[in-house]
Amino acid sequence: MTITIREADDDALDEWNSYAERSEHATPFHRREALLHLARTANAELRPLIGYKGEEPVGLFPLFETTTGRFQMVYSPPPHLEVYCLGPALLNFRKLKQRKAERRHREFIDGCLDWVDEELDPDYVDVRTVDGYTDLRPFSWNGFDVSPSYTYILDLTADDLLMQLSRDARSNVRNCDEEYTIREGGVEGIEAVIKQVQDRHDAQGKEYRIDPAFVTELFHRLPEGQVRPYVCERDSQILGGIVALERGDTVYRWQGGAKPDVDFPINDLLDWHIMQEAKSRGRSRYDLFGANLPRLCRYKSKFGPEPVPYYTAQRKTTRMRAVTGVYRRLPTPLKVFSE
């Protein structure tokens, strides 16, 4: 029996979240309400694909269709919204032996990409998978260029989590004598943290396209506890914070951590607090969201995480390759592609 690919109708979308909850590859952004919010914000059309073997769901693949000039583009996730990974989420694979699992996986990806070619015929496809999705061969076999990026994953199940930290980080969390409070700050915390990140990017002349309203909408739409805005306060003033996400066994260090003008190690204290709380809730992984920039790695590596790959799969038509080749030879590069 072959795998059938369908674009989810209203009835299938009603079941979408229950399928996502059963997949080890799903993140908070794989949930239906998050996908709809991303599509509206990106001015894209959501194309939620489901693969079935008979009536059994075997995979989800949320795609976003956009048009840029004369070009048709397909993304997963959409660019510029600080969503680093999305892509396929497989279901009901653990029970299968290797040969059968590989065949089913390839049939699912082949079917999804055939659907994309037949229904959308895009000039450009860009997919970034989650760290646990490691077999990109079906994309390579379909003409995609596959390249790795890295994130840091910290194992929260260590008996002595503090000893995982570098000497200076241990000293910072043990010996800080400042009076401060760390708590979950709700909408107020989101507004303070995202505004601080916006200001930081503006000061560096860098682009940052999300705003507090975007994150607040996720906070209200996702189940309680999946968006956790932690803030550090002194004298009732929010000095800094981190918006964390949570799903399954993983807590994600999503937004925030901008370095404020204070005289104590606020981000060390925030990260340590989040780790301890996550561990107390039974979570086993802390994803520090990115290990690709040396200046950020110097900070994140102090917690003793492991660099773990995730992958980008891209495919361009001949005319898209020609256009991007021309723009790369010009002084100002083309900015519409997520590369």
C-alpha positions as CSV (number, residue, x, y, z in Angstrom):
1,M,0.0,0.0,0.0
2,T,1.5,3.3,-1.1
3,I,1.4,6.6,0.9
4,T,-1.2,9.2,-0.1
5,I,-0.4,12.8,0.3
6,R,-3.3,15.2,1.0
7,E,-3.5,18.9,1.8
8,A,-5.4,19.0,5.1
9,D,-9.0,20.1,4.8
10,D,-11.0,21.4,7.8
11,D,-11.7,17.9,9.2
12,A,-8.0,16.9,8.9
13,L,-6.9,20.2,10.5
14,D,-9.1,19.4,13.5
15,E,-6.9,16.4,14.0
16,W,-3.6,18.1,13.1
17,N,-2.6,18.9,16.7
18,S,-3.2,15.4,17.9
19,Y,-1.0,14.1,15.1
20,A,1.7,16.7,16.0
21,E,1.6,15.7,19.6
22,R,2.5,12.1,18.6
23,S,5.6,13.1,16.6
24,E,9.0,13.3,18.1
25,H,9.9,15.9,15.4
26,A,7.2,18.4,16.2
27,T,7.9,21.8,17.9
28,P,5.4,24.3,19.3
29,F,5.5,25.9,15.8
30,H,4.1,22.7,14.3
31,R,0.8,23.2,16.0
32,R,-2.1,24.4,13.9
33,E,-2.6,27.7,15.7
34,A,1.1,28.6,15.4
35,L,1.1,27.7,11.7
36,L,-1.9,29.9,10.9
37,H,-0.3,32.8,12.9
38,L,3.0,32.4,10.9
39,A,1.1,32.3,7.6
40,R,-0.8,35.5,8.4
41,T,2.3,37.3,9.6
42,A,4.4,36.3,6.6
43,N,1.5,37.1,4.2
44,A,1.8,33.5,2.9
45,E,-0.6,30.7,2.2
46,L,-0.4,27.7,4.5
47,R,-0.2,24.4,2.7
48,P,-0.5,21.7,5.4
49,L,0.3,18.3,3.9
50,I,-0.5,15.0,5.6
51,G,0.8,11.6,4.5
52,Y,-1.5,8.6,5.0
53,K,-0.8,4.9,4.6
54,G,-4.4,3.7,4.3
55,E,-6.1,5.7,7.1
56,E,-3.0,5.8,9.3
57,P,-1.2,9.2,9.3
58,V,2.6,8.8,8.8
59,G,3.8,12.4,8.5
60,L,3.0,16.1,8.6
61,F,4.7,18.6,6.4
62,P,3.6,22.3,6.8
63,L,4.6,24.5,3.9
64,F,4.2,28.2,3.2
65,E,3.6,29.5,-0.3
66,T,4.6,33.0,-1.2
67,T,5.2,35.1,-4.4
68,T,8.1,37.4,-4.7
69,G,8.1,39.4,-7.9
70,R,7.8,36.8,-10.7
71,F,8.9,33.9,-8.5
72,Q,6.9,31.3,-6.7
73,M,8.5,30.4,-3.3
74,V,7.8,27.6,-0.9
75,Y,9.2,27.7,2.7
76,S,9.1,25.6,5.8
77,P,9.4,27.7,8.0
78,P,8.7,31.1,6.5
79,P,11.7,33.5,6.6
80,H,12.3,36.4,8.9
81,L,10.1,35.4,11.8
82,E,12.8,34.0,14.1
83,V,11.5,30.4,13.6
84,Y,14.7,28.5,12.9
85,C,13.3,25.0,12.2
86,L,10.1,23.4,11.0
87,G,9.9,20.9,8.1
88,P,8.5,17.3,8.2
89,A,7.3,15.7,11.4
90,L,7.1,11.9,11.1
91,L,4.6,9.6,13.0
92,N,4.4,6.0,13.8
93,F,7.9,5.2,12.7
94,R,9.5,3.8,15.8
95,K,7.7,0.5,15.6
96,L,9.2,-0.2,12.1
97,K,12.4,-2.0,11.2
98,Q,15.0,0.0,9.5
99,R,14.4,-1.1,5.9
100,K,10.6,-0.5,6.2
101,A,11.1,2.8,8.0
102,E,13.4,4.1,5.3
103,R,11.1,3.0,2.5
104,R,8.1,4.7,4.2
105,H,10.1,7.9,4.9
106,R,11.2,8.1,1.3
107,E,7.7,7.5,0.0
108,F,6.4,10.3,2.2
109,I,9.0,12.9,1.2
110,D,8.8,11.9,-2.5
111,G,5.0,12.2,-2.3
112,C,5.1,15.6,-0.7
113,L,7.7,17.0,-3.2
114,D,5.7,15.5,-6.1
115,W,2.6,17.3,-4.7
116,V,4.6,20.6,-4.4
117,D,5.8,20.3,-8.0
118,E,2.4,19.4,-9.4
119,E,0.2,21.8,-7.4
120,L,2.6,24.8,-6.9
121,D,5.5,24.5,-9.4
122,P,7.7,26.8,-7.3
123,D,10.9,28.4,-8.4
124,Y,12.5,28.0,-5.0
125,V,11.9,25.6,-2.1
126,D,13.6,26.1,1.3
127,V,13.1,23.6,4.2
128,R,14.9,23.7,7.6
129,T,14.4,20.6,9.7
130,V,14.5,20.1,13.4
131,D,17.6,18.7,15.1
132,G,16.1,15.2,15.5
133,Y,15.3,14.9,11.8
134,T,18.6,13.6,10.6
135,D,18.0,11.6,7.4
136,L,17.9,14.2,4.5
137,R,18.7,11.6,1.8
138,P,15.2,11.8,0.3
139,F,15.7,15.5,-0.3
140,S,19.1,15.0,-1.8
141,W,17.7,12.3,-4.1
142,N,15.1,14.8,-5.3
143,G,17.7,17.4,-6.3
144,F,18.0,19.5,-3.2
145,D,21.2,20.9,-1.9
146,V,21.5,19.9,1.8
147,S,23.7,21.7,4.3
148,P,24.1,21.5,8.0
149,S,23.8,24.2,10.7
150,Y,24.2,23.7,14.4
151,T,22.4,24.3,17.7
152,Y,23.5,23.6,21.2
153,I,21.6,21.0,23.3
154,L,22.2,20.7,27.0
155,D,21.3,17.4,28.7
156,L,19.2,18.4,31.8
157,T,19.2,14.9,33.2
158,A,22.8,15.2,34.6
159,D,23.0,14.3,38.3
160,D,25.0,17.5,39.0
161,L,23.9,20.1,36.4
162,L,25.9,22.8,38.0
163,M,29.2,21.0,37.3
164,Q,28.3,21.0,33.6
165,L,28.9,24.7,33.6
166,S,32.3,26.4,33.1
167,R,34.1,27.7,36.1
168,D,33.1,31.3,35.5
169,A,29.5,30.4,35.0
170,R,29.4,28.4,38.2
171,S,30.9,31.3,40.0
172,N,28.4,33.7,38.6
173,V,25.3,31.7,39.7
174,R,26.8,30.7,43.0
175,N,28.3,34.0,44.2
176,C,26.1,36.8,42.8
177,D,25.3,39.0,45.8
178,E,22.9,41.3,44.0
179,E,19.2,41.4,45.0
180,Y,17.1,40.3,42.0
181,T,14.0,38.3,41.2
182,I,13.4,35.9,38.2
183,R,9.9,35.1,37.3
184,E,7.5,34.4,34.4
185,G,6.4,37.8,33.3
186,G,3.4,37.2,31.0
187,V,2.5,39.8,28.3
188,E,4.4,42.5,30.2
189,G,7.5,40.3,30.1
190,I,7.2,39.6,26.4
191,E,6.9,43.3,25.6
192,A,10.0,44.2,27.7
193,V,12.1,41.3,26.3
194,I,11.3,41.8,22.6
195,K,11.6,45.6,22.9
196,Q,15.1,45.1,24.4
197,V,16.0,42.8,21.5
198,Q,14.7,45.3,19.0
199,D,16.8,48.0,20.5
200,R,19.9,45.8,20.5
201,H,19.4,45.1,16.8
202,D,18.8,48.7,16.0
203,A,22.0,49.8,17.8
204,Q,23.9,47.2,15.7
205,G,22.3,48.2,12.5
206,K,20.8,44.7,12.1
207,E,17.3,43.7,11.0
208,Y,14.8,42.2,13.4
209,R,11.3,41.7,12.0
210,I,9.2,40.4,14.8
211,D,7.6,42.6,17.5
212,P,5.9,42.1,20.9
213,A,2.5,41.6,19.3
214,F,3.7,38.7,17.2
215,V,5.0,36.9,20.3
216,T,2.0,37.9,22.5
217,E,-0.3,36.3,19.9
218,L,1.7,33.0,20.2
219,F,1.5,33.3,24.0
220,H,-2.3,33.5,23.8
221,R,-2.8,30.9,21.1
222,L,-0.5,28.1,22.2
223,P,-1.4,25.9,25.1
224,E,-0.5,27.3,28.5
225,G,3.1,26.7,29.4
226,Q,4.4,26.5,25.8
227,V,5.5,30.1,25.8
228,R,7.3,31.2,29.0
229,P,8.6,34.8,29.2
230,Y,11.2,34.9,32.0
231,V,12.2,38.3,33.3
232,C,14.9,39.3,35.8
233,E,13.9,42.2,38.0
234,R,15.6,44.5,40.5
235,D,13.6,47.1,42.5
236,S,10.5,46.1,40.5
237,Q,12.2,47.1,37.2
238,I,12.6,44.5,34.4
239,L,16.3,44.5,33.5
240,G,16.3,41.7,30.9
241,G,14.8,38.4,30.1
242,I,14.4,35.3,27.8
243,V,11.2,34.1,26.1
244,A,11.5,30.3,26.2
245,L,9.3,27.8,24.4
246,E,8.5,24.3,25.7
247,R,7.2,21.2,24.0
248,G,7.6,17.5,25.0
249,D,11.0,16.9,26.6
250,T,12.6,20.1,25.3
251,V,12.8,23.7,26.5
252,Y,13.9,26.2,23.8
253,R,15.8,29.4,24.5
254,W,14.0,31.3,21.8
255,Q,14.2,35.1,22.1
256,G,15.9,37.5,24.5
257,G,19.2,37.4,26.3
258,A,20.1,40.8,25.0
259,K,23.0,42.1,27.2
260,P,21.6,44.9,29.4
261,D,23.7,47.7,31.0
262,V,23.8,46.1,34.4
263,D,26.7,45.2,36.8
264,F,25.9,41.6,37.4
265,P,25.7,38.4,35.1
266,I,22.0,38.6,34.4
267,N,21.9,36.2,31.4
268,D,23.9,33.5,33.3
269,L,21.3,33.8,36.1
270,L,18.4,33.6,33.7
271,D,19.7,30.6,31.8
272,W,20.5,28.8,35.1
273,H,17.0,29.5,36.4
274,I,15.3,28.2,33.2
275,M,17.4,25.1,33.3
276,Q,16.5,24.3,36.9
277,E,12.8,25.0,36.4
278,A,12.8,22.8,33.2
279,K,14.5,20.0,35.0
280,S,12.0,20.2,37.9
281,R,9.2,19.8,35.4
282,G,10.8,16.7,34.0
283,R,12.2,18.2,30.8
284,S,15.4,16.6,29.6
285,R,16.8,19.0,27.0
286,Y,17.6,22.7,26.8
287,D,18.0,23.9,23.3
288,L,20.0,27.1,23.3
289,F,18.7,27.8,19.7
290,G,21.8,28.3,17.5
291,A,25.5,27.5,17.5
292,N,26.5,29.1,14.3
293,L,28.1,32.4,15.3
294,P,31.4,32.4,17.1
295,R,30.6,35.3,19.3
296,L,27.4,33.6,20.5
297,C,29.1,30.2,20.9
298,R,31.5,31.7,23.4
299,Y,28.6,32.5,25.7
300,K,26.4,29.4,25.1
301,S,29.2,26.9,25.3
302,K,29.9,27.8,28.9
303,F,26.8,25.7,29.9
304,G,28.4,22.5,28.6
305,P,26.0,21.7,25.8
306,E,26.6,19.5,22.8
307,P,26.6,20.9,19.2
308,V,23.9,19.1,17.3
309,P,23.2,19.5,13.6
310,Y,20.0,20.5,11.9
311,Y,19.7,20.8,8.1
312,T,18.6,23.2,5.3
313,A,17.4,21.7,2.1
314,Q,17.1,24.0,-0.9
315,R,16.1,23.6,-4.5
316,K,16.0,26.3,-7.2
317,T,14.8,26.3,-10.8
318,T,17.3,27.2,-13.6
319,R,15.9,30.7,-13.9
320,M,16.1,31.3,-10.2
321,R,19.7,30.1,-10.2
322,A,20.4,32.6,-13.0
323,V,18.8,35.5,-11.2
324,T,20.6,34.8,-7.9
325,G,23.8,34.4,-9.7
326,V,23.4,37.9,-11.3
327,Y,22.6,39.5,-7.9
328,R,25.5,37.9,-6.2
329,R,27.8,39.7,-8.7
330,L,26.2,43.1,-7.8
331,P,27.3,45.3,-4.8
332,T,24.0,44.8,-3.0
333,P,22.9,41.2,-2.6
334,L,19.4,39.9,-3.1
335,K,17.7,39.8,0.2
336,V,14.5,37.9,-0.4
337,F,16.0,34.4,-0.1
338,S,16.6,32.6,3.2
339,E,20.1,31.4,2.7
